[in-house]
Amino acid sequence: MRWFCVMAIVGGLIAPAIAQENPGVSLASAIQRTVEDELSMKTLGGGQFWGDVVFFHGWHIQQNVFTKHYRLLDEHDNRHASGTLEQCREKLDQIKGDRKLPPMSGRGVVLVHGILRSSKCMNAMAETLKAAGYIPFQFDYPSTQVSIPDAAEYLHQTIESLAGIEELSIVAHSMGGLVSRAYFAEHHDPRLHRVVMLATPNHGAELADLVHQIFLVRAAAGPGGRQLVTDAKGLIPSLPVPKCEFAIIAGARNNPAGWNPLIPGDDDGTVTVASTRLVGAADFSTVHAPHTSILRNRAAIEQTLRFLSEGRLQADRAAVAITDKPEPMANVTSPAAPSPAPSAQE
């Protein structure tokens, strides 16, 4: 009670300035907004236990994978509501009205991270897309707690929530590419324009075959991680290709040994170049980068942006489609490029 009184006093001091700067906002609304802002709480992390289901500009509603309750977060991950989905939607609708937030419109890109990562690992990609006029939606899902098809249902709910966005694309890293393919197994949105998969093990990850022999690794990886193996009878061979134009960018070292001597052929340390290739892709290339660094690799980011806008990965050549006959690697390899510094939020 004492803390609420303090916040009310603070609101009474700050709110008049807010109302003065925003003539359309009443003093009462300004006080309410100020108190709510002060009472909003920073989340305590735990990103592996939450999945996004609704986006509106920088606001998003997430569901807890265990308790099944929901929370409403702003773009800084401050929590503004918690409870049922309806309660969080009502709070978001109230915020839309109080802050006069405009409807969404334009070209959106859903960014899908890989296993053991969060949406923050896509910050460099998101910043570049935003600068180019796209609206990035940095999608989170509990990658170590659910199967790949279950993760795809979170993606489906997120895509359905993007009302007003006229054109949608997906940029996915590693297991995120498989989550995207699993989405297309059950769903499709006519707004989906293009998909870019970065370092996705489209035929399974040989490294997963090795490490998943260790019980603790299998347990930590969760249901989705256990589906990453190269099993001809497993999940991955059953997944469809995207139902729209798509391209693939693989990390490579551009030599037969790759980054990791434990897996065969050129690789990014985790996924082989051969495993990333998927028949039906409109374009394919490699960049000189390890598995996680590809998300900050300047060449990979530039190629992603070019494919979304032009339908090809590289400016100096036509698209190289993947057919049932492998393309010569010399024709699709990109030169090494420096990577931008990682975002402070990663």
Secondary structure, DSSP 8 states (H G I E B T S, - for coil): -HHHHHHHHHHHHHHHHHHHH-TTS-HHHHHHHHHHHHH-EE----GGGEEEEEEETTEEEEEETTT--EEEE-TT-EEEEEE-HHHHHHHHHHHHHHTT-----EEEEEEE--TT--GGGGHHHHHHHHHTT-EEEEE---TTTS-HHHHHHHHHHHHHH-TTEEEEEEEEETHHHHHHHHHHHH---TTEEEEEEES--TT--HHHHHHTTSHHHHHHHHHHHHTTS--TTSSGGG----SSEEEEEEEE-SSTT-S-TTSSSSBSSSSBHHHH--TT-SEEEEEE--TTGGGG-HHHHHHHHHHHHHS-S-TTS------SS---GGGTB----------TT-
